[in-house]
Amino acid sequence: MSAGERMTASAYDFSALPRPALQLMRDAGAEVLECRRVLDKGGLNIVGEILRGQGEFIEYEHYPTDDVRDADTHAQYYYHAHRDSEGEHGHFHTFLRAAGMPAGVAPVPYAGSETWPGGDAALSHLIAISMDAYGVPIGLFTVNRWVTGDTWYPARDVIAMLDSFVIDHANPSWPVNRWIGAMLRLYRPQIEALVLARDEVLATWARSHPGRDVFEDRELEIMSHAAISVKQQIAAVEAALRGKPPRNGA
């Protein structure tokens, strides 16, 4: 976790969020639990399901091999492991490809020597979800550009992309696809804060390391991180909703 900014789920106060946003988070929490329920009933979990039938688990390899993509929404994700992080088995990386991005977004200017992906391949990393060996999510984090080889978009544009992440098919796993989308909705406030912190860490690093290509600096990998608990998140959302009675009977 060199140079990255750490956060904790308890650092977030949901009481200031409008009721519709809290209701969306509550619905997402219910979907996260439902996806876990149907997998648990079959003796499966989120990680085991995405690795099922994939052969030997090898560090750095993508699972599934060609990633999971939705041709309509242009959302994309994969699972892998490559970090020596306490308690982590591996993590999901989530992306949105250029064709699925909202109008008006654009990569940041770049004058370095690396070639960034262009066209529809100019994808943006959204957030990574850290998982333990039991298939339980334990953290969210952002990474530097060199880690995933994407194209770098400013935080405000990445946040604008979050609503577009939907995997609306059943390959390789219907519950895992729905679970990942629901996780991005359930943790929307934290994800926004992590993406904003990512850009702050990048700017601070650039100022203190003049002359270096900050996007390719191997000393800067994890930009921001938050430990998470689905149970605690859902409880916090419910508590915030109890403090916001519906208006006009809605």
C-alpha positions as CSV (number, residue, x, y, z in Angstrom):
1,M,0.0,0.0,0.0
2,S,2.9,2.4,-0.7
3,A,1.9,6.0,-1.1
4,G,-1.9,5.3,-1.2
5,E,-4.5,6.9,1.0
6,R,-6.3,4.6,3.4
7,M,-10.0,5.1,4.4
8,T,-12.4,3.1,6.5
9,A,-16.1,2.4,6.0
10,S,-16.8,4.0,9.4
11,A,-15.4,7.3,8.1
12,Y,-18.6,7.8,6.0
13,D,-21.7,9.6,7.3
14,F,-24.7,8.7,5.1
15,S,-27.1,11.0,6.9
16,A,-26.4,13.8,4.4
17,L,-27.3,11.6,1.4
18,P,-30.8,12.2,-0.1
19,R,-33.4,9.5,0.5
20,P,-33.5,8.3,-3.2
21,A,-29.7,7.7,-3.1
22,L,-30.0,5.8,0.1
23,Q,-32.9,3.7,-1.3
24,L,-30.8,2.8,-4.3
25,M,-28.0,1.7,-2.0
26,R,-30.5,-0.3,0.1
27,D,-31.8,-2.1,-3.0
28,A,-28.2,-2.8,-4.1
29,G,-27.5,-4.3,-0.7
30,A,-30.4,-6.6,-1.0
31,E,-29.2,-7.7,-4.4
32,V,-25.7,-8.3,-3.0
33,L,-27.2,-10.5,-0.3
34,E,-29.4,-12.3,-2.8
35,C,-26.5,-13.2,-5.1
36,R,-24.6,-14.5,-2.1
37,R,-27.7,-16.5,-0.9
38,V,-28.2,-18.4,-4.2
39,L,-24.5,-19.2,-4.3
40,D,-24.3,-20.3,-0.7
41,K,-27.3,-22.6,-1.2
42,G,-25.3,-24.4,-3.9
43,G,-22.1,-24.6,-1.7
44,L,-20.5,-21.9,-3.8
45,N,-19.1,-18.4,-3.3
46,I,-18.3,-15.4,-5.4
47,V,-14.6,-16.2,-5.9
48,G,-15.2,-19.9,-6.4
49,E,-17.9,-19.3,-8.9
50,I,-15.7,-17.1,-11.1
51,L,-12.8,-19.6,-10.9
52,R,-15.0,-22.6,-11.6
53,G,-13.8,-24.6,-14.6
54,Q,-10.9,-22.3,-15.1
55,G,-8.1,-24.8,-14.3
56,E,-5.2,-24.1,-12.0
57,F,-5.3,-20.7,-10.4
58,I,-2.1,-18.8,-11.5
59,E,-1.1,-15.4,-10.2
60,Y,-1.4,-12.5,-12.7
61,E,-3.7,-14.5,-15.1
62,H,-7.1,-13.1,-15.8
63,Y,-10.2,-15.0,-14.8
64,P,-12.0,-15.7,-17.1
65,T,-9.2,-15.6,-19.7
66,D,-10.7,-13.0,-22.0
67,D,-12.4,-11.0,-19.2
68,V,-16.1,-10.5,-18.8
69,R,-17.6,-7.9,-21.2
70,D,-21.0,-6.7,-22.0
71,A,-21.3,-5.8,-25.7
72,D,-24.2,-3.4,-25.1
73,T,-23.0,-1.5,-22.0
74,H,-19.3,-1.9,-22.7
75,A,-18.7,-2.7,-19.0
76,Q,-15.8,-5.1,-18.3
77,Y,-14.2,-6.9,-15.4
78,Y,-11.8,-9.7,-14.5
79,Y,-10.5,-11.4,-11.3
80,H,-6.9,-12.1,-10.5
81,A,-4.2,-12.1,-7.8
82,H,-0.8,-10.5,-7.7
83,R,-0.5,-8.6,-4.5
84,D,1.0,-9.7,-1.2
85,S,-1.9,-8.2,0.8
86,E,-2.9,-9.5,4.2
87,G,-6.1,-11.5,4.1
88,E,-6.6,-11.1,0.3
89,H,-7.0,-14.0,-2.0
90,G,-7.4,-11.8,-5.1
91,H,-9.4,-8.9,-6.5
92,F,-11.8,-7.9,-9.2
93,H,-10.9,-5.0,-11.5
94,T,-13.8,-3.2,-13.1
95,F,-13.7,-1.0,-16.2
96,L,-15.8,0.9,-18.7
97,R,-14.8,0.9,-22.4
98,A,-15.0,4.1,-24.4
99,A,-18.1,3.2,-26.3
100,G,-20.1,3.0,-23.1
101,M,-18.9,6.3,-21.6
102,P,-21.2,9.3,-21.2
103,A,-20.8,12.2,-23.5
104,G,-18.2,14.8,-22.8
105,V,-15.6,12.6,-21.0
106,A,-12.0,12.7,-22.2
107,P,-8.6,11.3,-21.1
108,V,-6.2,13.6,-19.3
109,P,-3.4,15.1,-21.4
110,Y,-0.3,12.9,-21.5
111,A,3.1,13.7,-22.7
112,G,4.9,10.5,-21.6
113,S,6.5,7.8,-23.7
114,E,3.9,5.1,-23.2
115,T,1.2,4.4,-25.7
116,W,-2.3,4.6,-24.1
117,P,-5.1,2.6,-25.6
118,G,-7.3,4.4,-28.1
119,G,-10.7,4.0,-29.7
120,D,-13.0,1.7,-27.9
121,A,-10.0,0.2,-26.2
122,A,-9.5,3.5,-24.3
123,L,-11.1,2.0,-21.3
124,S,-11.2,3.4,-17.8
125,H,-10.5,1.5,-14.6
126,L,-13.4,2.2,-12.1
127,I,-12.6,0.4,-8.9
128,A,-11.1,-2.8,-7.6
129,I,-12.8,-5.1,-5.1
130,S,-10.6,-7.1,-2.8
131,M,-11.7,-10.6,-1.8
132,D,-10.7,-13.0,0.9
133,A,-10.3,-16.8,0.4
134,Y,-13.9,-17.4,1.4
135,G,-15.3,-15.2,-1.4
136,V,-16.1,-12.3,1.0
137,P,-15.4,-8.7,-0.1
138,I,-12.9,-7.0,2.3
139,G,-11.8,-3.8,0.5
140,L,-12.1,-1.3,-2.3
141,F,-9.1,0.3,-4.0
142,T,-7.9,2.4,-6.9
143,V,-4.6,1.8,-8.9
144,N,-2.2,3.7,-11.0
145,R,-2.5,3.5,-14.8
146,W,0.4,1.1,-15.3
147,V,-1.2,-1.5,-13.2
148,T,-4.1,-2.2,-15.5
149,G,-2.8,-0.6,-18.8
150,D,-6.0,1.5,-19.2
151,T,-6.4,5.1,-20.3
152,W,-6.5,7.7,-17.5
153,Y,-9.6,9.8,-17.0
154,P,-10.0,12.6,-14.4
155,A,-11.9,11.7,-11.3
156,R,-15.1,13.6,-12.2
157,D,-15.3,11.6,-15.5
158,V,-14.7,8.2,-13.7
159,I,-17.5,9.1,-11.3
160,A,-19.8,9.9,-14.2
161,M,-19.1,6.5,-15.6
162,L,-20.2,4.5,-12.6
163,D,-23.9,4.3,-13.4
164,S,-23.0,2.8,-16.8
165,F,-21.3,-0.3,-15.3
166,V,-23.8,-3.1,-15.9
167,I,-23.1,-6.7,-17.0
168,D,-26.5,-7.8,-18.3
169,H,-25.8,-11.4,-19.3
170,A,-25.2,-14.8,-17.6
171,N,-21.7,-15.6,-18.8
172,P,-19.7,-16.9,-16.9
173,S,-22.0,-16.4,-13.9
174,W,-25.3,-14.6,-13.6
175,P,-25.0,-14.1,-9.8
176,V,-21.4,-12.9,-10.0
177,N,-22.2,-10.4,-12.8
178,R,-25.1,-9.0,-10.9
179,W,-23.2,-9.0,-7.6
180,I,-20.4,-6.8,-9.0
181,G,-22.8,-4.3,-10.4
182,A,-24.7,-4.2,-7.1
183,M,-21.4,-3.7,-5.2
184,L,-20.7,-0.6,-7.2
185,R,-24.1,0.8,-6.3
186,L,-24.0,-0.2,-2.6
187,Y,-20.6,1.4,-2.1
188,R,-21.2,4.4,-4.4
189,P,-20.2,7.1,-1.8
190,Q,-17.0,5.3,-0.9
191,I,-16.1,4.7,-4.5
192,E,-16.5,8.3,-5.4
193,A,-14.3,9.3,-2.4
194,L,-11.7,6.8,-3.4
195,V,-11.6,8.0,-7.0
196,L,-11.2,11.6,-5.8
197,A,-8.5,10.6,-3.4
198,R,-6.8,8.8,-6.2
199,D,-6.3,12.0,-8.2
200,E,-5.1,13.9,-5.0
201,V,-2.5,11.2,-4.4
202,L,-1.4,11.4,-8.0
203,A,-1.0,15.2,-7.9
204,T,0.9,15.1,-4.7
205,W,3.2,12.4,-6.0
206,A,3.9,14.4,-9.2
207,R,4.8,17.5,-7.2
208,S,7.2,15.6,-5.0
209,H,8.8,13.6,-7.9
210,P,9.4,16.1,-10.7
211,G,10.6,14.8,-14.0
212,R,9.1,11.3,-13.5
213,D,6.2,9.9,-15.5
214,V,3.8,9.6,-12.6
215,F,1.4,7.3,-14.5
216,E,4.2,4.7,-15.0
217,D,6.0,5.1,-11.7
218,R,6.3,1.6,-10.2
219,E,6.7,3.1,-6.7
220,L,3.1,4.3,-6.9
221,E,0.7,1.4,-7.3
222,I,-2.3,1.6,-4.9
223,M,-3.7,5.1,-4.8
224,S,-6.5,4.8,-2.3
225,H,-8.0,2.0,-0.2
226,A,-11.0,1.4,2.0
227,A,-11.7,-1.7,4.2
228,I,-15.3,-2.7,3.8
229,S,-18.0,-4.9,5.4
230,V,-21.2,-5.5,3.5
231,K,-23.1,-6.1,6.8
232,Q,-21.9,-2.8,8.3
233,Q,-22.6,-0.9,5.1
234,I,-26.2,-2.2,4.9
235,A,-26.8,-1.4,8.6
236,A,-25.4,2.1,8.1
237,V,-27.7,2.7,5.1
238,E,-30.7,1.4,7.0
239,A,-29.9,3.7,9.9
240,A,-29.6,6.7,7.6
241,L,-33.0,5.8,6.0
242,R,-34.6,5.7,9.4
243,G,-33.5,9.2,10.0
244,K,-35.1,10.4,6.8
245,P,-38.9,9.8,6.9
246,P,-40.6,9.7,3.5
247,R,-42.2,13.0,2.4
248,N,-45.9,13.2,1.3
249,G,-46.2,9.5,2.1
250,A,-43.7,8.5,-0.6
